[in-house]
């Protein structure tokens, strides 16, 4: 019986200690790093679409043989949104304006 009280005491102390851990802003959604594909996309958006990149809203890296393709959605500072994709590392991005679809 004595061992049960000891383990409960340790669990109680651990619960109090964990509840006192501050939550930082870094615990939020993970944003993509300033990787090479993001820098190329940013420059291509500026040159072709006049878009100053605000944020990458969503992206997915897709293994294609020895290479990695990437696709996703970005937003500009002027609130436009674009879908982008690229199948190979050394290709230009395909960039299309997101527009509402009406059926």
C-alpha positions in Angstrom: 0.0 0.0 0.0 2.9 2.3 0.8 4.2 2.0 -2.8 0.9 3.2 -4.3 1.0 6.4 -2.4 4.6 7.0 -3.5 3.8 6.6 -7.2 0.7 8.8 -6.8 2.8 11.5 -5.2 5.3 11.4 -8.1 2.5 11.5 -10.6 1.0 14.5 -8.9 4.3 16.3 -8.8 4.9 15.5 -12.5 1.4 16.7 -13.4 1.9 20.0 -11.6 5.3 20.5 -13.2 4.0 19.8 -16.7 1.1 22.2 -16.3 3.5 25.0 -15.4 5.4 24.7 -18.7 4.7 27.9 -20.8 3.4 27.5 -24.3 5.3 29.5 -26.8 4.3 30.8 -30.2 6.6 28.2 -31.8 4.1 25.5 -30.7 1.8 26.7 -33.5 1.7 25.4 -37.1 5.0 24.7 -38.7 5.9 26.9 -41.6 8.2 25.8 -44.4 11.8 26.7 -44.1 13.5 29.2 -46.5 14.6 26.2 -48.6 15.8 26.5 -52.2 12.4 25.8 -53.8 10.7 28.5 -51.7 13.3 31.1 -52.7 12.9 30.2 -56.4 9.1 30.3 -56.1 9.3 33.7 -54.4 11.4 35.1 -57.2 9.3 33.5 -60.0 6.0 34.9 -58.4 7.5 38.4 -58.3 8.7 38.3 -61.8 5.8 36.6 -63.6 2.8 37.6 -61.4 3.8 40.8 -59.6 3.2 38.9 -56.3 5.1 39.8 -53.2 5.0 36.4 -51.3 3.1 36.7 -48.0 3.1 33.1 -46.9 3.1 29.5 -48.1 -0.4 28.4 -47.1 0.2 24.7 -47.8 2.8 22.6 -49.5 3.6 18.9 -50.2 6.9 17.4 -51.3 6.4 14.4 -53.5 9.2 11.9 -54.2 9.5 11.3 -58.0 12.3 8.7 -58.6 15.6 10.3 -57.5 14.0 13.8 -57.5 11.4 15.5 -55.3 8.4 17.5 -56.8 6.5 20.1 -54.8 3.0 21.5 -55.0 0.9 23.8 -52.8 -0.8 27.2 -52.4 0.6 30.6 -51.6 -0.8 34.0 -50.7 0.5 37.4 -51.8 0.5 40.6 -49.8 -2.3 41.9 -52.0 -4.5 38.9 -50.9 -4.3 37.0 -54.2 -3.7 33.3 -53.9 -1.9 31.0 -56.3 -1.6 27.2 -56.7 1.9 26.1 -57.7 3.6 22.9 -58.7 6.9 21.6 -60.0 7.8 18.0 -60.9 11.6 18.3 -61.0 14.1 20.4 -59.0 15.5 22.3 -62.1 12.2 23.2 -63.8 10.2 26.4 -63.5 7.0 26.3 -61.3 3.6 26.1 -62.9 1.7 29.0 -61.2 -2.1 29.4 -61.5 -4.3 32.0 -59.9 -6.8 30.5 -57.5 -10.3 31.5 -58.6 -13.7 30.4 -57.3 -15.3 27.6 -59.3 -18.9 28.1 -60.2 -21.0 25.1 -61.2 
